[in-house]
Every structure is written in structure tokens, then in C-alpha cells.
Amino acid sequence: MDSVPESTSPRAQTISYPGLGASPARGGIEPVAPHVVVLVGATGDLARRKLLPGLAHLVLSSLAPEIWVVGTSLEDLDDEGFREFARAALDDFGRPLSVEQWERFAQRLSYVPQSAGPQALAAAVARAEEHLGPDALRLHYLSVPPRAALEVITLLREAGLVQRSRVVMEKPFGTDLASAVELNRHLHETFTEDQIFRIDHFLGKEAAQNILAFRFANGLFEPIWNRNFIDHVQIDIPETLGLDRRAGFYEATGAYKDMVVTHLFQVMAFVAMEPPTALEPRAISEEKNKVFRSLLPIDPHQVVRGQFTGYRSEDGVQPDSDTETFIALKCGLDNWRWAGVPFYLRTGKRMAEGARIISIAFKEAPRSMFPAHSGVGSAGPDHLTFDLADESKVSLSFYGKRPGPGMRLEKLSMQFSHQETERASDVLEAYERLILDAMRGDHTLFTTADGIESLWERSTALLEDPPEAKPYAPGTWGPNAIHQLVAPHAWRLPFERAWRERTP
């Protein structure tokens, strides 16, 4: 199946919400209790770009329970000021709303500044619960920097908002093993582990979950998903964006802590995990944690760090900074299924393209009966490619005969896009899905304390002795040393061919 062209922007027309005014028992989905969402950091960039538009969609859709949003942040706003902020956020980043839809969402927004203290926050939540009824639960979303998380946890405890609640934590979860252990210790003083949801929005994407469907629902793929048939795996997430006013955060974090531990390793676990005993959160989390425990310690000699030229001139960046804005690494798993199979991970800022690609390279046929210069092998091995972009796609490439006389082969591909399906309109944004999962108490797509601590433990050698960050020009694919890292293979990005577009 060919892939489809970029879909019409969702902002092109007002969205129709079939469940407007309906009860929470929706569409065959198990009913969820009403929720007060305490959005901490409610005036921050993440809230503006993703969380408020996502919450508006959930409030108005037939997928979520009844929701009331209590925003809080350092900004000294009142309810009306917060609604104006939310209106601007939806205009810039959300789905277009009718007047009726906006008014329905706006009446479910309230705000209390953090400076008002825990009792004021508790009172605002109590007023929201009066609207939702006695069965209402609480979801605290901590859209704050890691250094502020523990202060917010204290605020929630002093406000008496721990009972009947769950808490969503934004990345990074610590900066090394010691800080991760300490962070989890402090969290567990207030919340139990089953109340904590460490979010990774990459796993909320349809394409990431489609990896599980491809692997475990199809007899075509599961038998060959091992070291006997797979040559290597690449997980490649380049970004064209720069720091986006996050220099202070980035200087203390860098690409490895910001992206690899909290995103790329999590995606790798979906690719590499063993079949869970059941498609339920505890079983899936345990199989992911087994992958993390089998990860070989990251060897600094198998890592390329880079820094785009001009980074040190950014506001808030030290003039002699060695913080990496790019990282590529080779890692391996010490288990029966994947022994000897290299996993190549790459991510960076200010790169040539923005993409989110998982590429599975299969081993080539052991012997070719085709004549010399037939073309077999000339375009590399067969690949199964998952595109984790918003319009998720899957491609399987293989060799086939070119029409005409003689035996001349060329690379062909079968492609599929979720936009081709009749259920394309049901796709949720990653944050919307994860917020809904947290309300349901579903940990499937979230990271556990054991998992994150395992990853930091295996990162110790790299964190203690990182290689020097090599310069690379903005708009490129990183330092030249990446080619030696992946040799004798080659990076899949940039693609030798573009995704095909559907023709009218």
C-alpha cells in the first residue's frame, strides 16, 4: 500500500465532537471516574503547546471522563486570566473550536497561583470536585523542570491532595543513578509506585504501539525477530529545532540525558522485549525492564558526541561548554534473542531533517544465485521501517525483478499509513492518549522506577568519562565520526528514497 500525502491540517475546519454532552460510558471503553486535573506549570511552554490543547480535546471528546482543570504556576493570574492564556494556546496549537465548544471547555478551567499556598490549591480542587461529584479522582500533571518536582510534591502533600490521586512526571527522571534513586526515594515518601506515571510521549504515538502489534500479532514477523535474521537496528530521531529558549535546562542536561535515556531506550525496549504473558501493564513493564537489565554498559568508545557550531553563543550557554547537542551510540543487549546484534541510536538538535525512524535491517541471503551486476545487494539489506511521526507509516523494502529482459533487480517497497484507514480520525495525540491512560491507571506506556534506575546504572561509564563533543554544522547529520561508528553498515537517514505519496 502506498503512503498517503500529508493530511489536511486539523486547523482547517472546526472539529466535530460526537460525544458532546454524553455520559462517560463511551464507545465500548470501560468507564472512568471523573477527574480533577491539577496542571502544575500551567503557563509553561509544554502546557501551551500540548497539554491545554490536549485537555480541551479530551474534555470535548467521547473518549474521556468528565474533567475539570485546575491550573497552577508561578504566574499571578486569576481564573479569567488563565482562560485567556488557554484560549491563545488553543488558537495557536489546538484544533479549531466552535463558540459552544470553547465555552464548554472554558467553564472547566480554574486557576490558583502557587504563591497562594497549599490551602488555596486544596480549596480550588475541592470546588472542582463539587462540580464533578463524590467519585472524582485527581490527576496531578507536573509540567515543571526536574529541580522543581520535589517542591511540587511537597505542595501536594501539604495540600492534602495525595489520596485518590495519581501523579504524572515529566522527564528527565534524574541525571544519573544517584539522583534517580534519590528522586524515587522522595517520591515514594508521598506517593506509592502505582500512583506515579513517568511519561514518555514517544510511546504514546500510534506507530510506537504498532510495533507491539507487528511483532506479536503476526506470524510473519515474530519468528524472524531475533539475532538469526536481524542484522542490526537503528533508532534515529534527529531534530531541526534548536534550544527553543531552553538553554538553562539544556546546559545541565544535554542530548543523552534529555533524549536517549527517556525516549530512545524506551522505544528500543518495545523493539527488543520478549512477548509479555498478557497485554496488560504489569506484564509489559516487566518485559521492558528485562531489556533494560540486559543492556550492556554504555562504552564511551562507542559513542559520538557533537555540538552544533554556534551553540556557545546562545543565551545562557557557557562560552567553554562541552554539553552535547548531538549523540550517536552503539549498544547491545546481553540476552539470548539479541546477542551480537548492534543497536545504533542517534539524536540531535539543528540537524538536516526532523524525523523519528526505527529501522530493522534483516540479514542478507547467505548466497546469491543471481549474476554479477544484477543489482542484488546494491541497495543494502531489506528493511522494516517504522515512522513515528504524527502521520505514522510503516514500510517493508525488498528486492524484486525490474520489468524487461534479463534478470535485473531493484529495491521495491510496500508502504502503509494510518491515514489510509477508516479510523484515522480516532488517532489521539500522544499526550492525550497518555493522560487518558494515566486516568485509567494503565502503566503500559510509562516507565517504572526500576527501569529508569537500570538505565542510569548502565550509563555510568559514559557520564563519568564522556568523549569530547565534536563540532558539526547546523543543517547536517552530525559529526563525520558517526560513519565510523556504524561501519560496516550505513545510516538509514537520509533515506535513499522518499515516502511515496498517494496520487488522486
N, C-alpha and C positions, 0 to 999 in steps of 0.2 A: 504494500500500500504506500502510495506516495505521501509525503508530508504535506501539510496544508500551509498556506501563506499566513503571515502574521494576521491575527484576527482583528476585527474592528475593535478599537479601544472601547472598554466598558464605559468610558465617559461620553460616548457618542449619543447615548439616549438614557432616559430615566429607567432605572431597573424596576421591574415588576416583582413584588414580593407576594407570592400566593398565600402565605400564611399570615398576612397582616390581620391581627386581631384574633388569631386562632389560639387554641389551647396548647400547652407544651407537649401533649402527647402526639407527636408528629411523624408521619411518613414511615411508620414501622420502626422508628428509632425508640429505644427504651426511654420513657420519660425521665427527665432530670429535674431535680428540685429547683425552685427559683434561686437566683444568686445575686448577692451584692458583690460587685467587682470593685475592690479598693485599688485604684490605679495610682501607685506611688511613682512620682516623676511624671505627672500627668501633663506637664507643659514642655516636656523634653522632645528631642527630635524623633525618637522612636515612637513615642505616643502620637506625635503629629502625623508621621508618615504611615504608620502601620496600625497601631493599637486602636486609636479612636475610629479610623475608617473601618477597621475590622469589627469592633464592637458595635458600630452602627449597623453593619450588615447582619450581625448575629441578632441584634435586637429586633430588626425588621423581618428577618427570615423565618421560615417554618422549621429551622433546624435546631434552634437553641431554646432553653427555658426562658422564663421571664427574667430580665436582667435590669438592675439599677446600678449605675456607675457613680462611685464617689471618688472624685479626683483629689489628689493632694500633692503638693510640691512646695518648693521654696518661694514661688511667686505669690504675691499678696493679692489674690483675686477673690471675688465673690462668685455666687452661682452664675449670675448673668455674664460676668467677665469670662468664666470658663466656657460657657456656652458659645460665646463669640469666638473664643480660641478654637473650639471644636468645629464650629461652622466653617471657619477658614481652613482647617485641616481637611475637612471633607471636600471643600471646594477644590483644594489643591491636589489631593491624593486619593479621594474616595470615589465611590460610584455616585453618579448624579441622583439626587433625591427630589421627589415632589415636595411641595409645601407641607402636605399632610404627613409624609414620611419624616421630614426633618422635625416637625413639631412633636411627633411621637417619640423620636429619639431624644430631643432636647429636654422634654419633661422628665426624662430618666437620668439626667445629669445633675449632679450637685458637686460642691467643692468646699474644701476646708484647707487653709494653708497649714503647712507643718508647724509654723511658728505658733499656731493656736494651741498646740499641745495635744497630748493623748486623749484627754477628756472631750475635747471638741471633735476629734476624729470619731471617738466612740459614739457621741451624740448623733453625728451625721449618719453613721452606719445604722444606728437604731431607728432614725427617721426613715431611712430607705427600707429597712425590714418591716416597718409598719405598713408600707405600701405593698410589700411582697407577701406578707403573711407569716405565720409562725414556723413554717417549714423551710424558710430561706436559709441558705448556706452562704459562706463567704469565700471569695477567691481574691487573694492579695497578689497583685502583679507588681513586682519590684523592678520597674524600669529605671534603675539607678546604677551608677558606677559601682564596681565591686567594693570599693572602700566605704561606700555609704550603706551597704546592705545590712551590716550588723547593727548600725544605728537605727535603721528602719525596723528590724526585728525587735529591738528593744521598745520602740514606739508602739508596735502592735501588741507586745506583751503588756505594756503598761496601760494600754487602752482596753485590755480585756477582750481582744479580738482573735484569740488563738483557738478557742473552741469552735466547732462546726466550720472549720476553715481549712483551706489549702493555700500554699504559697508558691508562686512561680518565680524562679530565679533566672536572671539574665546572666550570660557569660561575661568574662571568664570565671570559672569556679576555682579561684586561687590562681597563683602564679608559679607555684612549684609544689612539691609534695608536702612540705611542712605547712605552707599556707593553706593548702586544700584540706589537710587534716584538721588544722585549727578552725577553718571556716565551718567545716562539717560539725566539729565539736560544739561550736557556739550555736549553730542552727539546731542541733539536737537537744540543746538545753531548753528550747522553747517549742519546737515542732518535732513530731516523730517523722521518721524517714518516709512513711507512706503519705504524709501531708506535703512533702517537698517535691516540686516539679522543676528540674533543671532543664531549661528549654534549649533546643537546637532547632531553629526554624527550617534548616535544610531538610530535616527528617519529616517535617510537616508537608512537604511537597508531594504531589501525587506520584511523580516519577520515582522518588526515593522509595515510596511504599510499593511501587510497581516492581521493584527489584525482588521483593518477597514473593509477589505473585508469579513472576517469571521463573524464579528458582523452584518454588515448592508446589506449584500447581501444574507444572508442565513436565511430562515425561521426556520431552525433547531435550530439556536443558539440565535437569538435576543430575542425570547420570554422568554428564561430562563436566560438572562443576568441581574440578579438583586438579591436582598437580599433574595428572596423567594427560590431560587435554588442554589445560590453560597454561600458556607460556608466561604471561605477565599481566598485571593490572595497572591501569593509570587512573588516578583521580585528579582532575585538573580544574581548578577554579580561579582563573585569572579575573582581575577586575580592572576596569578602565578608570574608576574613581580614584581620587587621591585621598587625603586625610579628612576632607569634609568637616573642617573645624574641630577635629578630634585629636589634635597634636599632643595635648597633655595626656590623654588616655593612651595614645599610640606609643609615645616615647617610653612609657612604663610597661608596655605590653609587647609590641612587635607582631609580625605576621604569624610566628609559630604559636604563641600563646593565644592570639586573637582568633586564629582560623583553624590551625591544624588540630590542636587538642580538642577544641569544642565543636568542630564541624567535620573536617576531613576524616579523622579517625572514626567518628561516629558513622559516617557514610561507609567507610571501609568495613565496619562491623556488619552492616547489612549485607555487603557483598560476600563476606567471608564466614558468617556464622553457620553453625550446624542447624539442621532442622529442629525447631522447638517441639516439645512434646504436645503443645497445643497453641493455637493462635490467640494467646492471652498474655497480658502484660508481664506477669512474673516469669513465665517460661521464656519469652522473648528477651527480657532483660538479662536473664541468667546466661543465655547463649551469647549475647553481646559481651557480657563480662568475661566469658571464657575466651573470646577473641582478644580482649584487652590483656588478659593474663598471659596469653600465649605470644603476645607481641615481643619480639626480641628488643633488647635495649637499643635505643637510637644511637647509631655510631656517628659521631661528629664528622668522620672522614667520608661518610656517605650523605652529606648534607651540603647544599649550596645556599648560602645566604646572600641576599642582594639588597641594595638601597638605590632607589631611583635618584638620578642626578637632580639637584635642586631641593631635595628633602631637607637638608640642613638649613635652607633659607626660609623654611616655613615658620610662621609664628609659633613660639612655644617649643621649638626643637633646639637642642644644644648644638653649638657650632662644630663640636667634635663627635657628634652622636654616631654610635655604631649600631643603632636599632635597625633591624631588618624590615624592609617593606616588601620583601620577596623571600620565599623559601621553597626549595625543592629538596626532597629527600627520598632515599631508597630504604625501605624497611621490609621486614619479613615476619612470618608467623611460625612459631615452633610447634606445629601440630601435624597430625597425620595427613590431613586434607591438603595443606598448603606448603609443606616443607619444600624449600628450594624455589618457590615461586616469588619473584620480587614484586612488591607493590611500590609504585612511583607516585608520589604526591607532590603537587605544585600549586602555589597560590601567590598572589602578589598584587600590589597597587600600581596604578598608572601603566598598565600593560596594553598590548596591542588590541586585544578584544576582551569583552566581558563574556564569560561562558561558565557553564557548570556541567562538566562532562565526566562520565565514568566510562572507561573503555576496557573491555575484556578482550585480550589478544589470545587467540587459540593457536596451538602448536600447528606447524605446517605438516602436510602429509610426509610420511617417512621416506618416500621415494617417488620421484616423478617419472611417469612413462611418456610425458609429453616431449616433443622435440625441442632442441635448443631454439631460443628466440621465440618460443610460443607465447611468452608473456606470463606464464605461471610463476608466481613468486615475485614478480617485478614490482608489485604494489604493496608488498608486505603481507602479513598473515591476515586471516579472516578475523573480523572484529564484531563483537556485540557492543553497541554504544547506547548508553542512556544519557539523554539530555535533560538535566534537572531544571531547565529554565521554566518560566511560568507556563509557556505552551509546551508541555513536556512531550518528548519524542523518543522513539526507540528505532535503532537501525541495525540490521544484520548484513554485513558485507561478505562477499564470497566471489570466487572466480567462476566465470561462465564463458561459453564459446561466443566469439564475435560472429555475427551472421556473415556468410560468404564462403568462398572456397578456402580450403586449408584448415588447420587447427590453430587458430589464433585466439588466445584467451584475454579477457579483460575483467576488471573488478566491477561487479554489479552490487546492488543493494536492495533490500526490502525495507521499507520505512513505514512507520506508523506514528500518528499524532493523536493525542487525546481529543484534539479539536475535531477529529473526524467522527467521533462517536455521538450518539444521540443524547448522551448525558453530559456533554461538555459544559452546559450551564450549571451543573451541580458541583463543579470543582470549587473548592474553598481555597482562599489564600492560606498560606502556611500558618500565619499567626492565628487566623480564625479557627482553623482545624485544631491547633494545639490548645487554644483557650477552651474550646468546647471539650476536648479530651480531658483537660485538667478538671473541668467542672464535673465530668463523669467519673473522675478518679482513675482514668486509664493512663498508666505509666509507659505504655508500649513505646512511645516516641520520645521518651525523656531519659535522662542519664541518671544513674544511681551514684551514691557516694562511693561505693566500692569501685565502680567503673572509672570514675574520674581520678580517684587516687591511684589506681593501677596505671593509668596513662601518665600521670606526673612522675610516678616512680621510674617508669621506663624512659622518661625524658631527662633524667638527672644528668647523665654524662653530657648531653648536648647543652643543657642550661649552664653547667659548670664550666665547660670549655668549648664555647661556640666558635666555629670558624669565622674568619673576618668577613664582613659584609662587602661584597664586590659591587662596584657601581654598574648601573645599567641605564640606558637612555629611556625616558618615558616613551610609551608607544611601541615598545619592543616586547619580546617574550622572556626577558630576564638576562642574567649574565651568560656569557658564552659557555661557562663551565657546566651548564646544565646538559650539554650534549655528551660530555664525557661521563656524567653521572648515569645517564640512561643507556649508554652504549653497551652491547651492540644493537640495541633497539633504537627507535626514534620516537620523539614525542608525537602524539596524535594531533595536537593542536600546534600550528594551524592545520585545519583539515585540507586534504588534497582535493576534496570536492565539497561543495556546499550542500546543505539540506535541500532536497527538491521542493519546489513549490507547486501547489495544486493549480492547474490551469482551468479556466472557466469551461 
